[in-house]
Amino acid sequence: ETPPDLGWTVTYRANGSFTLVLPTGPVEGFYEAANGVFSSRSPATERSDQGTYLLLSPTRLEMTGELGVSVWEKVE
């Protein structure tokens, strides 16, 4: 079952930084991902997460972390 679309967007950059845009505003942070495992942290919010990821297709990514399962769709 596909989780609901919450309208969140995230940009992962090659330098290990990310920006997550939520209805409440953007969250900046850093991530690492390799071999199906990820970790992320946001110094501004003092939050971190870790878990697993799975490429479902060339444009879909499933991540399982502290808040459960999320599926992300690549947009151009």
TORKOL-4160 file (C-alpha; in steps of 0.2 Angstrom, whole numbers, padded with zeros to 4 digits, m for minus):
76
<pt num="1" X="0000" Y="0000" Z="0000"/>
<pt num="2" X="0007" Y="0017" Z="m0005"/>
<pt num="3" X="0008" Y="0030" Z="0010"/>
<pt num="4" X="m0002" Y="0046" Z="0008"/>
<pt num="5" X="0006" Y="0061" Z="m0002"/>
<pt num="6" X="0010" Y="0074" Z="0012"/>
<pt num="7" X="0017" Y="0086" Z="m0001"/>
<pt num="8" X="0034" Y="0086" Z="0007"/>
<pt num="9" X="0049" Y="0088" Z="m0004"/>
<pt num="10" X="0067" Y="0083" Z="m0001"/>
<pt num="11" X="0083" Y="0087" Z="m0010"/>
<pt num="12" X="0098" Y="0077" Z="m0008"/>
<pt num="13" X="0115" Y="0084" Z="m0014"/>
<pt num="14" X="0131" Y="0075" Z="m0018"/>
<pt num="15" X="0140" Y="0084" Z="m0005"/>
<pt num="16" X="0130" Y="0075" Z="0009"/>
<pt num="17" X="0118" Y="0089" Z="0013"/>
<pt num="18" X="0099" Y="0089" Z="0011"/>
<pt num="19" X="0084" Y="0101" Z="0012"/>
<pt num="20" X="0067" Y="0094" Z="0017"/>
<pt num="21" X="0053" Y="0106" Z="0014"/>
<pt num="22" X="0038" Y="0104" Z="0026"/>
<pt num="23" X="0022" Y="0114" Z="0027"/>
<pt num="24" X="0030" Y="0122" Z="0042"/>
<pt num="25" X="0046" Y="0127" Z="0033"/>
<pt num="26" X="0062" Y="0120" Z="0027"/>
<pt num="27" X="0074" Y="0109" Z="0037"/>
<pt num="28" X="0092" Y="0108" Z="0032"/>
<pt num="29" X="0104" Y="0094" Z="0037"/>
<pt num="30" X="0117" Y="0081" Z="0032"/>
<pt num="31" X="0115" Y="0063" Z="0027"/>
<pt num="32" X="0125" Y="0047" Z="0023"/>
<pt num="33" X="0118" Y="0032" Z="0013"/>
<pt num="34" X="0126" Y="0016" Z="0007"/>
<pt num="35" X="0122" Y="m0002" Z="0005"/>
<pt num="36" X="0104" Y="0000" Z="0009"/>
<pt num="37" X="0107" Y="0010" Z="0026"/>
<pt num="38" X="0105" Y="0028" Z="0029"/>
<pt num="39" X="0108" Y="0041" Z="0043"/>
<pt num="40" X="0103" Y="0059" Z="0043"/>
<pt num="41" X="0104" Y="0073" Z="0056"/>
<pt num="42" X="0098" Y="0091" Z="0056"/>
<pt num="43" X="0109" Y="0102" Z="0068"/>
<pt num="44" X="0095" Y="0116" Z="0068"/>
<pt num="45" X="0082" Y="0104" Z="0074"/>
<pt num="46" X="0093" Y="0093" Z="0084"/>
<pt num="47" X="0085" Y="0078" Z="0076"/>
<pt num="48" X="0093" Y="0063" Z="0068"/>
<pt num="49" X="0086" Y="0047" Z="0060"/>
<pt num="50" X="0093" Y="0031" Z="0053"/>
<pt num="51" X="0086" Y="0016" Z="0045"/>
<pt num="52" X="0086" Y="0007" Z="0028"/>
<pt num="53" X="0082" Y="0011" Z="0010"/>
<pt num="54" X="0077" Y="0002" Z="m0005"/>
<pt num="55" X="0076" Y="0008" Z="m0023"/>
<pt num="56" X="0059" Y="0002" Z="m0029"/>
<pt num="57" X="0062" Y="0009" Z="m0047"/>
<pt num="58" X="0073" Y="0022" Z="m0055"/>
<pt num="59" X="0062" Y="0035" Z="m0049"/>
<pt num="60" X="0055" Y="0028" Z="m0032"/>
<pt num="61" X="0064" Y="0026" Z="m0016"/>
<pt num="62" X="0057" Y="0018" Z="0000"/>
<pt num="63" X="0065" Y="0023" Z="0017"/>
<pt num="64" X="0061" Y="0015" Z="0034"/>
<pt num="65" X="0066" Y="0025" Z="0049"/>
<pt num="66" X="0061" Y="0032" Z="0066"/>
<pt num="67" X="0044" Y="0038" Z="0059"/>
<pt num="68" X="0040" Y="0022" Z="0049"/>
<pt num="69" X="0040" Y="0019" Z="0030"/>
<pt num="70" X="0040" Y="0033" Z="0017"/>
<pt num="71" X="0040" Y="0032" Z="m0002"/>
<pt num="72" X="0048" Y="0046" Z="m0012"/>
<pt num="73" X="0046" Y="0049" Z="m0030"/>
<pt num="74" X="0059" Y="0058" Z="m0040"/>
<pt num="75" X="0053" Y="0074" Z="m0049"/>
<pt num="76" X="0062" Y="0083" Z="m0062"/>
